[in-house]
Structures are given as C-alpha cells and as structure tokens.
Amino acid sequence: MAKVEKLFTAISRVATRFSESAYGLPAQKQIVATRKLLGFRLLDQDYVVPLNEVSEILELPECTKLPRVKPWVVGLANVRGRLLPIICLATFLDGSPAVAARERRVLVLDMNHIYVGIIVDAVLGIKSLAVDVYQASSGEGAMAAFTDGSFTSGGLPVPLFCAGKLIENDQFMNVAI
C-alpha cells in the first residue's frame, strides 16, 4: 500500500508541475463581420468606398480635351483600348484639387453600364472595417449627396462614398455645356 501512495504522490507532483507551467488555451476572440473598403482623400477629407465599386486605380493618364463640356470634365483617356472619361471630382463639387497632378489618382468605376474615372487627391489603401462601427447618417459637406453613412476608424467618422449615387446624379451625367 505504501508503494501505491508513493506512486500516487509522485504522479500528483508531476501533474502539479505540468499544470503550473502549461500554457492556457488562446483567448477566444469574437469574430466580427468586416467590410473591405478602399480609402481615399478628397478636398482634405478621408472617405471610403466599397472595394467592389472600384474596378481599378490609375495614375492620372494623358487625356484628350473635349470641346463644349463642363470644366470638371478633364477629357478622354485610352485605357487598354477602352475610352475612359476622366472627371475631376473636386471641381465637380465646386472645390479645387488639394495636391499636384502627379500625386492624384483616378478611381475607375464600371457600374450600371457606365465606365468613368474620377480623380481623387490620394488613395489611402484597402481597409477592412467592422460592420458594427458603421452608422447610417446623413453626411455633411460637399459630398453629402454622394455618401451613405460613415464608419468609425481611429475614433473619427469616415464617410462611405456611394459611387452609385454619383452615377445616378443628373448633374454628373449631363456633361455638355
């Protein structure tokens, strides 16, 4: 019986040592649904647009000027054999671009059979923001008519740009003088 007690004591000590030095299970993280968004800056304000609404991002291409169009129409560019109208979104919103032309980028939108490039001041990269930090609210400022709520990123609200609202806007689609 003494051997059994010694064996039991030895096993208990080994089990205690292992339990003291063992790592616990990793902390469980709550999985939060996220949305892939593309960040951009326009008129000194940061915005995000759903990644699926932007087909590509370009440096400002060479454009052919068009006669008898509104001043915010920069011109037409040939992008891989397809004519892309280039629009200065800042000028369309009665503002002026905040950075030099070489720093600006073109967001190419290909939605509802409309193929257009809009010039923004900068592209900030892809962001994955939690859907629970989205707030449906009316926007403020020049882009208010083209935003649909905002996400909170870094404690600041970042408006969600809705490209569909821009394309459906009659003033945007009427480029002739």
C-alpha positions as CSV (number, residue, x, y, z in Angstrom):
1,M,0.0,0.0,0.0
2,A,2.9,2.3,0.7
3,K,4.2,1.9,-2.8
4,V,0.8,2.9,-4.2
5,E,0.7,6.0,-2.0
6,K,4.3,6.9,-3.1
7,L,3.3,6.4,-6.7
8,F,0.2,8.5,-6.3
9,T,2.1,11.3,-4.6
10,A,4.8,11.3,-7.4
11,I,2.1,11.4,-10.1
12,S,0.4,14.3,-8.2
13,R,3.6,16.3,-8.0
14,V,4.3,15.8,-11.7
15,A,0.8,16.8,-12.6
16,T,1.0,19.9,-10.5
17,R,4.3,21.0,-12.1
18,F,2.9,20.5,-15.6
19,S,-0.3,22.4,-14.8
20,E,1.8,25.3,-13.4
21,S,4.0,25.6,-16.4
22,A,1.4,24.8,-19.1
23,Y,0.1,27.4,-21.4
24,G,-3.6,28.0,-21.3
25,L,-5.7,28.0,-24.4
26,P,-5.5,31.1,-26.5
27,A,-8.0,33.7,-25.7
28,Q,-11.1,33.4,-27.7
29,K,-11.7,36.3,-30.0
30,Q,-15.1,37.3,-31.0
31,I,-15.4,37.2,-34.8
32,V,-16.7,40.4,-36.2
33,A,-18.0,40.8,-39.7
34,T,-15.9,43.2,-41.7
35,R,-16.3,45.0,-45.0
36,K,-13.5,45.6,-47.5
37,L,-13.2,49.3,-48.4
38,L,-10.9,51.5,-50.3
39,G,-9.8,54.6,-48.6
40,F,-9.2,57.9,-50.5
41,R,-8.8,61.6,-49.8
42,L,-10.7,64.4,-51.5
43,L,-10.9,68.1,-50.5
44,D,-8.9,67.3,-47.3
45,Q,-11.5,64.7,-46.1
46,D,-11.0,61.0,-45.9
47,Y,-13.6,58.7,-47.5
48,V,-14.1,55.0,-48.0
49,V,-15.8,53.3,-51.0
50,P,-16.7,49.6,-51.2
51,L,-13.9,47.8,-52.9
52,N,-16.3,46.1,-55.4
53,E,-17.4,49.5,-56.7
54,V,-13.9,50.4,-58.0
55,S,-12.6,48.3,-60.9
56,E,-9.0,49.8,-60.8
57,I,-6.8,52.6,-59.7
58,L,-4.7,54.6,-62.1
59,E,-2.2,57.3,-62.1
60,L,-3.6,60.3,-64.0
61,P,-3.4,59.3,-67.6
62,E,-2.8,61.6,-70.6
63,C,-6.2,62.9,-71.6
64,T,-7.6,64.4,-74.8
65,K,-9.6,67.5,-74.1
66,L,-13.2,67.6,-75.3
67,P,-14.9,70.6,-76.7
68,R,-18.2,72.0,-75.2
69,V,-18.1,70.1,-71.9
70,K,-18.3,71.4,-68.4
71,P,-15.0,72.4,-66.8
72,W,-14.9,69.4,-64.4
73,V,-14.5,67.0,-67.4
74,V,-10.8,66.6,-67.8
75,G,-11.1,64.6,-71.1
76,L,-10.9,61.1,-72.5
77,A,-8.1,58.7,-71.9
78,N,-7.4,55.4,-73.7
79,V,-7.1,52.7,-71.1
80,R,-6.2,49.4,-72.7
81,G,-8.2,50.2,-75.8
82,R,-11.2,51.5,-74.0
83,L,-12.1,55.2,-73.8
84,L,-12.4,56.4,-70.2
85,P,-14.0,59.7,-69.5
86,I,-11.9,61.4,-66.7
87,I,-13.8,63.6,-64.2
88,C,-12.2,65.9,-61.6
89,L,-14.5,65.2,-58.6
90,A,-13.1,68.2,-56.7
91,T,-14.0,70.6,-59.4
92,F,-17.4,68.9,-59.9
93,L,-18.1,69.7,-56.2
94,D,-17.1,73.3,-56.6
95,G,-13.7,72.8,-55.0
96,S,-10.2,72.6,-56.3
97,P,-7.7,69.7,-56.1
98,A,-5.6,69.9,-53.0
99,V,-2.5,68.2,-54.4
100,A,-0.3,68.3,-57.5
101,A,-1.5,66.4,-60.6
102,R,1.3,63.8,-60.3
103,E,0.1,62.8,-56.8
104,R,-3.6,62.4,-57.7
105,R,-5.1,59.1,-58.6
106,V,-8.1,58.0,-60.8
107,L,-10.7,55.6,-59.4
108,V,-12.2,53.7,-62.3
109,L,-15.9,53.0,-61.8
110,D,-17.6,50.5,-64.0
111,M,-21.2,50.3,-62.8
112,N,-24.6,50.0,-64.5
113,H,-23.0,50.2,-67.9
114,I,-21.2,53.5,-67.0
115,Y,-17.4,53.5,-67.3
116,V,-15.9,56.6,-65.8
117,G,-12.7,57.7,-64.0
118,I,-12.9,60.1,-61.1
119,I,-9.9,62.0,-59.9
120,V,-9.2,61.9,-56.1
121,D,-6.4,63.6,-54.2
122,A,-4.9,60.4,-52.8
123,V,-5.6,56.7,-52.4
124,L,-5.1,55.6,-48.8
125,G,-5.3,51.8,-49.3
126,I,-7.6,49.0,-48.6
127,K,-9.2,49.0,-45.2
128,S,-11.1,46.2,-43.5
129,L,-13.6,47.9,-41.1
130,A,-16.0,46.1,-38.8
131,V,-19.6,46.5,-39.9
132,D,-20.7,47.2,-36.3
133,V,-18.8,50.6,-36.4
134,Y,-21.0,51.7,-39.4
135,Q,-23.6,54.4,-38.7
136,A,-26.3,55.2,-41.2
137,S,-26.4,59.0,-41.0
138,S,-26.7,61.9,-43.4
139,G,-23.4,63.3,-44.5
140,E,-22.1,66.8,-44.3
141,G,-20.2,69.0,-46.7
142,A,-19.8,68.9,-50.5
143,M,-20.0,65.1,-50.8
144,A,-23.1,64.7,-48.6
145,A,-25.3,63.8,-51.5
146,F,-23.0,61.0,-52.5
147,T,-22.3,59.4,-49.1
148,D,-24.3,56.8,-47.3
149,G,-23.4,56.9,-43.6
150,S,-20.0,56.5,-42.1
151,F,-17.6,54.1,-40.5
152,T,-15.6,54.9,-37.4
153,S,-11.9,54.5,-37.9
154,G,-9.3,55.6,-35.3
155,G,-12.1,57.4,-33.4
156,L,-13.0,59.5,-36.4
157,P,-16.0,59.1,-38.7
158,V,-15.1,58.2,-42.2
159,P,-18.0,58.8,-44.7
160,L,-18.9,55.9,-47.0
161,F,-18.8,57.2,-50.6
162,C,-21.6,55.6,-52.8
163,A,-20.5,55.6,-56.4
164,G,-24.0,54.6,-57.5
165,K,-25.4,57.8,-56.1
166,L,-22.8,59.8,-58.1
167,I,-23.6,57.9,-61.4
168,E,-27.3,58.3,-60.9
169,N,-26.9,62.1,-60.4
170,D,-28.4,64.0,-63.3
171,Q,-25.9,66.9,-62.9
172,F,-23.0,64.5,-63.0
173,M,-24.3,62.7,-66.1
174,N,-25.0,66.0,-68.0
175,V,-21.5,67.0,-69.1
176,A,-22.4,69.1,-72.2
177,I,-22.4,72.9,-72.0
